[in-house]
Structure formats: C-alpha cells, structure tokens
Amino acid sequence: MDIANKVKKKLANVNADVIVVQPSAKNPNSTGREEVNLPPQIANQLGADFYLSLHINAGVFDFFE
C-alpha cells in the first residue's frame, strides 16, 4: 500500500481524482479472479478516464494476467 499511497499523493498534486481499490483488504476471502476483475469493473462504473493497476508479489494464483 505504501507505493500506491505515494502514487496517489503525486497524482493528487496535479489535481487528479484518485480512487484506490484493494479488494482483499475489504474481503479476505476474495479469490484471485476477484483480485484481477473487480478494480477495473469499479473504474468502469465510475467512468474513469485512466486506470492504473499496481501488482506487488503477484503470481500466487493459478492463472496468468
């Protein structure tokens, strides 16, 4: 989350609206597929102009992105 917060702060400095979505923080029972699919779905629902996905220590699931 530290990297995401740093990116958020830099984007906020240029007047960007930033929404951080971390599904596993809200639902510890979330699946790998939810981890990948939920954030872009939320971005689409909000009408985002830009979507940035940060992955740290990814690759523990049984599928490829």
N, C-alpha and C positions, 0 to 999 in steps of 0.2 A: 504494500500500500504506500510505502514511502515514495517510490518512483512515481506512482500515479498522482500522489499529492503534489509532488514537485512539478509535474507536467501541468496539473490543474492550476497551480499558482502562476506559472508562466503564461498560460493561456488567459487566465483572468486578468493579467497585467495588460493584455491587448484587447480587453473588453469582450472576450469570448464567454458565452454561456457554457458552462461545463457541468455535465452530469456524470457522476461516477457510479457504475453499476458493478457490483460484485455479488453474483447470485449465491455463492457458497457462504458468504457472510450472513445472508438472510435465512438460508436454508441449508444446514449442514448435511442434509440427506439428498441434496441435489445430485443429479447424475452428470457424467462427463458431457453428454449431449446437451443438457440444460446449460452447462457452463459455456458452451460454444454458441448455442442458439438464442438464449434469452437476451443478452445485451443488444445484438443487432435488431431484434424484434422491438425492444423498447425504443431504440434510436429511431426506427421507422415510425412507431406510434407517435413519437414526439416531433416528427418532421425534421429530424436533424439534417443539417447541410453537410456535415462531416462526421465520420465515425472512426475512432482510433481504438484499437484493441491491443492492450499490453499483456503479454504472456510471460510469466516468470516460472521456471521449473515446470513447464508444460511437458506433455508427453507421457503422463502416467495413466492415460486411458487406452482403451483398446481400439481406437480409430485414429485416422490421420486428418489433419485440417488442410 
